[in-house]
Amino acid sequence: MRSRQIPEASVARLPVYLRGLVDIAESGTTTVSSEELARASGVNSAKIRKDLSYLGSYGTRGVGYDVDYLITQISRELGLTQDWATILVGAGNLGRALANYGGFADRGFRIAAIVDAAESKHGLAVAGLEVQPMDEVEQIIKAEDIAIAILAIPGGVAQDVTDRLVGAGITSILNFAPAVIQVPPGISLRKVDLSIELQILAYYEQRRQVSAHVRAGVTPHVLDDSR
């Protein structure tokens, strides 16, 4: 890890660049310009050059960036060159889907344990692991040396579970629960709300439909919220 702090917005874009670079590498390309990486990642080329400069990568004028070297640089900066033991909390439909997602392991995130509060799920086999009781979470985190947790639980219990995980030594949390949770200073928290993402898509889809109706001279249907 370099001592120079990378801005949070730039850190958030590094995985996007990495995904684009992996696709480029799989096509057999060995060098890439910032413009080509911009098309692959959906980020403008000036921003890419700025972000990569934080890694010490400035490319070669007229040639671009070495794809394999850039993949290694970004992977190292993101901590993907080591194995991260991760605990998955929640073995419901979403939890099982996440446990079976191969993309975590491909990036160095190993699901080391799955826990659930429901007795009916204890002992079930999910993605090659046995679902364990939530009551044992402290011992599991210590035994497996886990620092990262993924929450796939109901929103109503998310804060209590988070407090318990933090108390057990978890320092990074990926929250899929439909709730806003609070963590103390020094704890990293990222939230993924699928319903919000769908609502944003619905907004843009509605705008497209309205525009299409206007072009066609048709009065768009508007929901009546006065009733």
C-alpha distance (Angstrom), angle and dihedral (degrees) to the residues before:
residue distance angle dihedral
M1 . . .
R2 3.80 . .
S3 3.79 119.6 .
R4 3.79 93.0 -130.7
Q5 3.80 109.9 96.4
I6 3.80 115.4 -124.7
P7 3.84 114.8 -144.4
E8 3.80 113.9 -104.2
A9 3.82 92.4 -120.9
S10 3.81 90.1 54.7
V11 3.81 91.7 48.4
A12 3.82 89.0 53.0
R13 3.82 90.0 55.5
L14 3.82 96.8 48.2
P15 3.85 94.1 80.3
V16 3.82 88.4 51.4
Y17 3.81 90.6 53.9
L18 3.79 90.4 46.0
R19 3.80 92.3 53.7
G20 3.80 90.7 49.7
L21 3.80 92.2 46.9
V22 3.81 92.5 50.8
D23 3.82 89.7 52.7
I24 3.81 89.9 48.4
A25 3.81 92.0 48.7
E26 3.80 91.4 50.1
S27 3.80 88.8 56.9
G28 3.80 89.3 59.8
T29 3.80 96.7 -107.1
T30 3.81 114.2 143.5
T31 3.82 101.9 -174.8
V32 3.79 130.6 36.9
S33 3.79 134.8 -171.1
S34 3.79 122.3 -137.2
E35 3.82 88.1 -111.0
E36 3.81 91.7 55.1
L37 3.79 91.4 46.8
A38 3.80 88.3 48.5
R39 3.81 90.4 57.8
A40 3.80 91.0 47.2
S41 3.80 95.1 47.8
G42 3.81 104.2 30.9
V43 3.82 92.9 -123.8
N44 3.79 122.0 118.7
S45 3.80 115.9 -102.7
A46 3.82 96.3 -120.0
K47 3.79 90.5 56.7
I48 3.81 90.4 47.7
R49 3.81 92.1 52.9
K50 3.80 90.2 49.0
D51 3.80 93.5 48.2
L52 3.80 94.1 47.1
S53 3.79 90.8 49.0
Y54 3.80 87.6 67.7
L55 3.82 86.6 63.5
G56 3.78 91.7 50.1
S57 3.81 91.8 -106.9
Y58 3.77 113.8 132.9
G59 3.79 99.4 156.0
T60 3.79 126.2 -139.8
R61 3.78 119.3 -75.0
G62 3.79 110.0 -111.5
V63 3.80 91.9 9.6
G64 3.79 108.1 54.4
Y65 3.80 128.7 -155.3
D66 3.79 129.0 -23.5
V67 3.81 102.5 -115.0
D68 3.81 99.0 -149.4
Y69 3.80 93.0 44.8
L70 3.80 91.6 49.4
I71 3.81 91.1 49.4
T72 3.81 88.9 52.7
Q73 3.81 92.5 46.9
I74 3.80 94.9 50.0
S75 3.82 93.2 42.4
R76 3.79 90.6 51.8
E77 3.81 92.8 47.1
L78 3.81 91.3 50.1
G79 3.79 91.5 48.1
L80 3.80 93.0 -115.7
T81 3.79 94.3 133.1
Q82 3.79 90.6 76.8
D83 3.78 134.3 60.4
W84 3.82 114.8 -100.2
A85 3.78 114.5 -160.6
T86 3.80 107.7 -146.3
I87 3.79 133.3 -171.1
L88 3.79 120.9 -143.7
V89 3.79 114.2 -150.8
G90 3.80 111.9 -158.8
A91 3.80 128.3 38.2
G92 3.79 98.5 -158.5
N93 3.80 124.6 116.1
L94 3.81 94.1 -67.2
G95 3.78 93.5 42.1
R96 3.80 92.6 51.7
A97 3.80 90.9 48.3
L98 3.81 90.9 51.3
A99 3.81 92.0 46.7
N100 3.80 90.5 54.6
Y101 3.80 94.6 46.4
G102 3.79 107.5 113.4
G103 3.79 94.5 -159.8
F104 3.81 92.6 80.9
A105 3.79 94.5 59.5
D106 3.81 91.4 43.6
R107 3.81 88.5 60.9
G108 3.79 96.6 44.3
F109 3.81 100.0 -93.9
R110 3.79 109.3 129.0
I111 3.78 117.7 -167.5
A112 3.81 97.7 -134.2
A113 3.81 97.6 174.0
I114 3.80 142.3 7.2
V115 3.80 120.3 -153.8
D116 3.78 133.6 -177.3
A117 3.79 135.0 177.6
A118 3.82 94.3 -138.9
E119 3.80 113.1 94.9
S120 3.81 89.8 -151.0
K121 3.81 89.5 68.0
H122 3.81 97.6 46.5
G123 3.78 111.4 113.8
L124 3.80 95.0 15.7
A125 3.79 115.6 137.3
V126 3.82 112.8 -121.3
A127 3.81 121.6 172.1
G128 3.79 90.9 -20.6
L129 3.80 94.1 -50.5
E130 3.78 131.7 102.9
V131 3.79 114.8 -122.7
Q132 3.79 108.0 -118.9
P133 3.81 131.0 -158.1
M134 3.79 118.3 -88.6
D135 3.80 86.4 -131.9
E136 3.81 88.2 72.4
V137 3.79 96.4 50.0
E138 3.82 95.6 109.8
Q139 3.80 93.2 53.5
I140 3.81 91.8 44.7
I141 3.81 93.7 51.4
K142 3.78 91.3 49.8
A143 3.81 95.6 44.2
E144 3.81 94.5 47.7
D145 3.83 94.5 38.6
I146 3.82 91.0 -126.7
A147 3.80 122.8 179.2
I148 3.82 101.5 165.5
A149 3.81 127.5 66.4
I150 3.80 131.7 -172.3
L151 3.80 115.9 -154.2
A152 3.80 118.2 -149.9
I153 3.80 98.0 160.5
P154 3.83 138.9 114.6
G155 3.79 114.8 -72.7
G156 3.79 93.3 -121.9
V157 3.80 93.6 67.7
A158 3.81 98.5 33.5
Q159 3.81 97.4 99.2
D160 3.81 95.1 47.1
V161 3.80 90.8 47.8
T162 3.81 91.1 47.4
D163 3.80 91.7 51.7
R164 3.77 90.2 50.7
L165 3.82 93.4 48.1
V166 3.79 92.6 49.0
G167 3.80 89.7 49.0
A168 3.80 88.6 52.8
G169 3.80 92.5 54.5
I170 3.81 105.4 -89.4
T171 3.82 110.4 147.3
S172 3.82 102.4 174.6
I173 3.82 126.8 47.4
L174 3.80 132.4 -173.6
N175 3.80 105.8 -161.6
F176 3.81 121.0 -155.1
A177 3.81 92.0 161.2
P178 3.83 115.6 113.3
A179 3.80 93.1 -116.7
V180 3.78 141.5 89.7
I181 3.77 107.5 -118.0
Q182 3.77 130.7 -170.2
V183 3.79 125.3 -136.9
P184 3.80 130.5 -173.9
P185 3.82 122.4 -107.3
G186 3.78 113.1 -72.9
I187 3.81 94.6 34.4
S188 3.81 117.3 110.5
L189 3.80 115.9 -139.5
R190 3.81 130.2 -175.6
K191 3.80 123.7 179.5
V192 3.79 128.6 -152.4
D193 3.81 114.1 -170.8
L194 3.79 109.9 179.6
S195 3.81 93.7 -174.0
I196 3.81 91.6 56.1
E197 3.80 90.9 50.2
L198 3.81 89.7 51.5
Q199 3.81 91.0 49.1
I200 3.79 90.0 53.3
L201 3.79 89.6 50.8
A202 3.82 89.3 49.0
Y203 3.81 89.5 54.8
Y204 3.80 92.5 55.3
E205 3.81 92.4 41.5
Q206 3.80 90.3 52.8
R207 3.81 90.9 50.7
R208 3.81 90.5 51.5
Q209 3.80 91.4 50.4
V210 3.81 92.6 48.3
S211 3.81 90.8 49.4
A212 3.81 90.6 49.5
H213 3.81 91.2 50.6
V214 3.79 91.9 48.8
R215 3.80 91.8 50.7
A216 3.79 89.3 49.3
G217 3.81 92.2 48.3
V218 3.78 92.4 -116.9
T219 3.80 121.3 136.9
P220 3.81 106.3 -118.9
H221 3.78 118.6 -125.4
V222 3.78 111.6 -110.4
L223 3.78 122.8 -164.4
D224 3.81 112.0 -116.0
D225 3.80 106.6 -131.9
S226 3.81 93.9 172.3
R227 3.79 93.5 86.4
